[in-house]
């Protein structure tokens, strides 16, 4: 099963909302904005490890960060 397929089964441990993946480095809660790191391909779904940001604004920032990271990778 592909990484993208697995993500649809994961939920935020803080509020059980779905997660959005930004690249393969971070998963962001669609409701609370908590960002969970992905280390060596394994999501770290611990609330203590989450970076907390505010909802929709967090999604905008992570999307921008992910796009910038992909652009940087493509230019290397």
Residue frames as qw, qx, qy, qz and C-alpha x, y, z in Angstrom:
[[0.000, 0.890, 0.455, 0.000, 0.00, 0.00, 0.00],
 [0.416, 0.513, -0.010, 0.751, 1.34, 3.44, -0.94],
 [0.246, -0.125, -0.427, 0.861, 2.12, 6.21, 1.55],
 [0.281, -0.102, -0.137, -0.944, -0.76, 8.34, 0.22],
 [0.628, -0.278, -0.619, -0.380, -3.19, 5.45, 0.71],
 [0.536, -0.248, -0.677, 0.440, -2.13, 4.93, 4.32],
 [0.066, 0.069, -0.238, 0.967, -2.61, 8.58, 5.27],
 [0.473, -0.321, -0.340, -0.747, -6.37, 8.40, 4.78],
 [0.721, -0.368, -0.587, -0.006, -6.55, 5.98, 7.72],
 [0.447, -0.082, -0.452, 0.767, -4.62, 8.22, 10.13],
 [0.227, -0.855, -0.355, -0.303, -6.34, 10.74, 12.40],
 [0.071, 0.632, -0.376, 0.674, -5.07, 13.53, 14.61],
 [0.493, -0.214, -0.773, 0.338, -4.57, 12.15, 18.13],
 [0.016, -0.071, -0.369, 0.926, -5.72, 15.48, 19.61],
 [0.470, 0.268, 0.232, -0.808, -9.15, 15.77, 17.93],
 [0.574, 0.168, 0.800, 0.043, -9.48, 12.75, 15.58],
 [0.489, 0.758, 0.015, -0.432, -9.78, 14.94, 12.46],
 [0.878, 0.382, 0.140, 0.252, -8.29, 13.85, 9.10],
 [0.453, -0.621, 0.287, 0.572, -4.72, 14.78, 8.23],
 [0.609, 0.789, -0.061, -0.045, -3.25, 16.39, 5.12],
 [0.811, -0.199, 0.222, 0.504, 0.20, 15.33, 3.94],
 [0.238, 0.945, -0.177, -0.137, 2.67, 17.91, 2.74],
 [0.374, 0.596, -0.710, 0.024, 5.36, 16.03, 0.95],
 [0.837, -0.176, -0.517, 0.041, 6.58, 13.13, 3.04],
 [0.353, 0.269, -0.505, 0.740, 7.91, 15.29, 5.88],
 [0.154, 0.037, 0.512, -0.844, 4.82, 16.43, 7.78],
 [0.181, -0.502, -0.804, -0.261, 1.16, 15.58, 8.40],
 [0.080, -0.089, 0.228, -0.966, -1.14, 18.46, 9.37],
 [0.112, 0.463, 0.824, -0.306, -4.50, 18.19, 11.11],
 [0.054, 0.462, 0.520, 0.717, -7.28, 19.73, 9.03],
 [0.373, -0.798, -0.440, -0.173, -9.07, 20.98, 12.15],
 [0.537, -0.802, -0.063, 0.253, -6.61, 22.05, 14.86],
 [0.375, 0.882, -0.267, 0.103, -3.56, 22.61, 12.66],
 [0.645, -0.575, 0.493, 0.104, -1.20, 20.41, 14.68],
 [0.618, 0.626, -0.461, -0.123, 1.70, 19.30, 12.50],
 [0.867, -0.342, 0.361, 0.008, 3.14, 15.84, 13.07],
 [0.082, 0.692, -0.646, -0.312, 6.62, 15.07, 11.73],
 [0.978, 0.193, -0.008, -0.073, 7.38, 12.07, 9.55],
 [0.216, -0.744, 0.627, 0.082, 10.77, 10.60, 10.40],
 [0.112, -0.292, 0.921, 0.234, 12.34, 7.97, 8.16],
 [0.378, -0.107, -0.717, -0.576, 8.93, 7.42, 6.58],
 [0.357, -0.415, -0.814, 0.193, 7.18, 6.85, 9.93],
 [0.216, -0.708, -0.156, -0.654, 4.59, 9.40, 11.16],
 [0.285, -0.032, -0.678, 0.676, 5.28, 10.46, 14.74],
 [0.359, -0.570, -0.472, -0.568, 1.70, 10.77, 16.01],
 [0.484, -0.399, -0.566, 0.535, 2.50, 11.98, 19.52],
 [0.066, -0.940, -0.298, -0.151, 0.80, 15.13, 20.76],
 [0.517, -0.749, 0.122, 0.397, 4.01, 16.10, 22.60],
 [0.543, -0.108, 0.492, 0.672, 5.92, 15.96, 19.29],
 [0.316, 0.738, 0.531, 0.271, 3.35, 18.04, 17.37],
 [0.195, -0.034, 0.021, 0.980, 4.02, 21.58, 16.25],
 [0.108, 0.680, 0.682, -0.247, 0.89, 23.52, 17.10],
 [0.053, -0.015, 0.267, 0.962, -0.40, 26.11, 14.67],
 [0.405, 0.374, 0.435, -0.712, -3.79, 27.66, 14.15],
 [0.648, 0.444, 0.582, -0.211, -6.15, 25.85, 11.71],
 [0.650, 0.710, 0.256, 0.086, -6.50, 27.30, 8.21],
 [0.072, 0.937, -0.340, -0.040, -3.53, 29.63, 8.52],
 [0.557, -0.455, 0.684, 0.122, -1.36, 26.64, 9.35],
 [0.765, 0.340, 0.533, 0.123, -2.49, 24.81, 6.23],
 [0.431, 0.902, -0.003, 0.039, -1.63, 27.81, 4.06],
 [0.167, -0.835, 0.522, 0.041, 1.84, 28.07, 5.59],
 [0.666, -0.220, 0.705, 0.104, 2.55, 24.34, 5.29],
 [0.724, 0.577, 0.369, 0.084, 1.37, 24.30, 1.67],
 [0.259, 0.942, -0.212, 0.034, 3.66, 27.23, 0.91],
 [0.391, -0.660, 0.640, 0.039, 6.57, 25.57, 2.75],
 [0.771, 0.068, 0.628, 0.083, 5.96, 22.25, 0.95],
 [0.630, 0.753, 0.171, 0.074, 5.84, 23.96, -2.46],
 [0.045, 0.914, -0.402, 0.016, 9.03, 25.86, -1.73],
 [0.579, -0.442, 0.684, 0.043, 10.74, 22.65, -0.60],
 [0.792, 0.337, 0.498, 0.104, 9.71, 20.83, -3.78],
 [0.442, 0.893, -0.047, 0.065, 10.97, 23.73, -5.89],
 [0.226, -0.803, 0.551, 0.012, 14.29, 23.71, -4.03],
 [0.724, -0.157, 0.668, 0.074, 14.63, 19.94, -4.55],
 [0.731, 0.593, 0.329, 0.074, 13.89, 20.24, -8.25],
 [0.285, 0.933, -0.209, 0.060, 16.56, 22.90, -8.74],
 [0.480, -0.661, 0.573, 0.066, 19.31, 20.83, -7.08]]
